[in-house]
Amino acid sequence: MSQTTAARVRSWILPIGIIAIAGLLITLVVLQVTSGRSAPGGAAAEQPDEMDLSYIESRDPSDVQSAGPLDAPVGLVVYSDYQCPFCAKWTQDTLPTMLEYAERGDLRIEWRDVNQYGADSERAALAAHAAAKQGKFWEFHDALFPDGEHLAPHELTEEALTGLAGKLGLDTAQFVADLEAPETLELVRGYATSGQQLGVSGTPTFVLGGEPIVGAQPSGVFIDAFERALAKVG
């Protein structure tokens, strides 16, 4: 299949994937509301009066793919893919505003890659985590989505990603070691699996303040959802 044909196929597959996610998330919410969600230890949790998926936030102090304080009043979990054009667009258009909320202490962002486009996506996710271990996750993330576009597959080889790390001032030997480490692969695949178990089959998908948002919606959608969530806890 030529690159042009593949691009056309991807252009109509993605909207179908987004519809599928919406259906799966709705199913999840219905099951949660009707059956209740088990709390840690197997105890029955109180059935929520409204949709709330905030339980997927990890709030893990060792999470190097995050921004904002652990105790931020609102959480945002992002399910993404480094070969996804809509993820790249969201990174350029909306992520800067979300990072501003995180910087002022009102939002906790947790980034999770589902790697639905295969080996290139997974390699990019491994590289982003390797950069994160040197405190450069967001810088490397932005470099993988330059000007709101995703990189081509030939730019996601290990050699190319290591060169990118060098340009960002990272210790490239440590970067390669972390990229190739079994624990990095385990973590990255664990993130992908957790997204798939939630029902995420297309990207980007978000849970903001417990509310699912499907697709790279306009920034105003995320701003409104954030403000609603903040008002609830304020």
HELIX and SHEET records of a PDB file:
HELIX    1   1 GLN A    3  SER A   35  1                                  33    
HELIX    2   2 SER A   54  ILE A   56  5                                   3    
HELIX    3   3 PRO A   85  ASP A   93  1                                   9    
HELIX    4   4 LEU A   95  GLU A  103  1                                   9    
HELIX    5   5 ALA A  119  ALA A  132  1                                  14    
HELIX    6   6 PHE A  137  LEU A  144  1                                   8    
HELIX    7   7 PRO A  146  GLY A  148  5                                   3    
HELIX    8   8 PRO A  153  GLU A  155  5                                   3    
HELIX    9   9 GLU A  158  LYS A  167  1                                  10    
HELIX   10  10 THR A  172  GLU A  180  1                                   9    
HELIX   11  11 PRO A  182  LEU A  198  1                                  17    
HELIX   12  12 SER A  219  VAL A  233  1                                  15    
SHEET    1   A 5 SER A  66  ALA A  67  0                                        
SHEET    2   A 5 LEU A 107  ASP A 113 -1                                        
SHEET    3   A 5 VAL A  74  SER A  80  1                                        
SHEET    4   A 5 THR A 205  LEU A 208 -1                                        
SHEET    5   A 5 GLU A 211  VAL A 214 -1                                        
END                                                                             
